[in-house]
Amino acid sequence: GAGVSQSPSNKVTEKGKDVELRCDPISGHTALYWYRQSLGQGLEFLIYFQGNSAPDKSGLPSDRFSAERTGGSVSTLTIQRTQQEDSAVYLCASSFGGSEKLFFGSGTQLSVL
Amino acid sequence: TQLLEQSPQFLSIQEGENLTVYCNSSSVFSSLQWYRQEPGEGPVLLVTVVTGGEVKKLKRLTFQFGDARKDSSLHITAAQPGDTGLYLCAGVGAGNNRKLIWGLGTSLAVNP
């Protein structure tokens, strides 16, 4: 497709389980971002990939969170040993080169029971 | 720490009314973006303002960047139900800090 694709759109899991969220950015976009959005909260930056540079992981809230980007394209955000406070919408965005114009996916609604 | 404050947090108006939402900071930004987010979707970029004092129009939406590049406003004329959504502002840091700083958003409901 032409836009940023995220899967799954909804994920319900039990506390303590691991989850993987996938992001397929717009073809040719070298930058990829993960954000978290909780109800009533703004967008919380998690991690940023730019080309072959080392990712900016400064926003990851704990070592239970990790992300990788394979072949400069698809990215996976992994949350290990999920907690109820991890429940949120996880948004992925991509941009071309150094542009700050972000294109967002529709997000993954994560619910940890 | 750079912060962006948006006001009001919530706004519920009738179709046809005008409204203004604000995005304020004590920090200078090199540019500022406005996004609209509808339920179940990601934010969509509406406009980027770059120059202090700049005014941009997008149909019934008018965006203004403050002279000092610390604040911005979004004015909607004759609001329509289709304008309903969460309006987010995001500032691009000045200098070498190019990270986006996000406001918490204004949730707008336009009732028919």
Interface residues (C-beta under 8 A of the other chain):
Chain A: V4 G40 Q41 G42 L43 F45 L91 A93 G98 E100 K101 L102 F103 F104 G105 S106 G107
Chain B: S31 Q33 G40 E41 G42 P43 V44 L45 T48 L88 A90 V92 R98 K99 L100 W102 G103 L104 G105
